[in-house]
Amino acid sequence: MAEGHEEDVFHHVRDFTHFDLPFGEKLELPQNVFGTGFDLTKFMVLQVVAGLLTFLIFRGLAKRVQGGQPVRGRFWNFWESIAIFIRDEVVRPTIGDSSHGHGDDDHGDSHGHDSHGHSKAAAQTYSHPADVHLPFIWTCFFYVLFCNLLGAIPMLGSATGEINVTGALALIVFATVIIVGSRASGVGGFWLSLSPPLEGPLKVMHIILWPIELFGLLVKHGVLAVRLFANIMAGHTVLAAILGFIGTYASQGFLYFLITPSSIFGQIGIGMLELFVAFLQAYVFAFLSTLFIATAAHPH
């Protein structure tokens, strides 16, 4: 958190114990809740909101697909199409079929049937082996997406623009990778599989390769946190800087009237780009998480 944000150029992307309201007003959040020393912050509240949005939207979507009927309504079709895209274009092809060692794209023949004997049109009637990881990947994608999108609403913010938030998300992915790898290869087998199998005299190379691969595993998940944090923070910082030109030149007469419309149109353009980045970074986070899980599930 940061105080004295009047002089803080990064105020727009920092966490606070209040929400900023129009005309300089503030909505203070409860502090020292129930005497426990626990303080509520803006990003904490926004993360709860993102979690509730994820739960409510997909609880409603799940109820609509339980009967086997097509989902109706543009709102529900929009979210269903994104969920199916993540399933069919990210999770299934990337993780693949653990029993056959290849992805979902390999499960077909020239007559439009998969290896299970189902027609492609009825592909949703069976469960792909990779679908066991779908709830986690879906949750990662939509939770990050909603955290990103909340930053497009005035007076709110993107919790994913805070390194502690993205670090916690990356830590959850890291723990999931360890669990998946341990189930696939055993606890010891997972850690030993970090280094490629070598035969003969080359076995001594394990002593060098294993620490390097372990370091690489940690770095990959660290980058997962930094990538999301940096992209979201950078976008909001640029927006704040562009709008800041208006206040900087407020007393400059004619220059003020020249800068103001330029800043507003620039903010609109960057804002539209930010909407795209919100979806893109959620996709990248989900894709990399899927890739790490696939590597743990198929160490060879």
C-alpha angles and dihedrals in degrees: 000000000000133000130197090040093167086089096033112104089193094053091116093063100037129098121247140178090244144042117243113235131192120286093026096296122142135208104216118212124220115275129199089016111214089348092291096120089245113141123200117224134191095254091050090056092045091051090053089050091050090049092049092048090051092049098043097045096047095039086058091045092049091054090053095053097044093088093054093244123130114268111253129206131056093251094055093039089055094057093039092054091053092048092050090048091054090048099045101032103033117020104035098042094041101045095030128180112321091202094056103025097234139091134264091265089069094059097086144083135204091269094062096258128124126225090267091062095253123132117244089242089061094045091123093061095076133053117243114219090242091057090085086078095045098093091055095046092044090050092049093049100046095038091053090043094054092045088053095046094050087066089066090065115088116251092016126082146203114272088197087068087074117085092214090059096048090042090056090048091050090048090054090051090048091052090048091052091052092049093048092046093047091051092049100044106010124258095282093037092055094054093042091050090064087085118057116251112264130188135210120352091351090073089087087068088073087077089062102032100047097062089045092052091046090052089048091052090054093045093051092057091043090054088050088063097041095047094056094041095047096048095048095042093047093052094051092044090055090050091051092048094051093050089044090068089071093060093041093058097034092115097042098092112211092016089059092057089049096048098043100065091040091053093046094050090043090052091050091051094047089044091057089049089050090057089055091046090051090061094037095053092046088052093047091049092049093044094050091046089052091048092052091048091049091052090052093046093049106032093171 
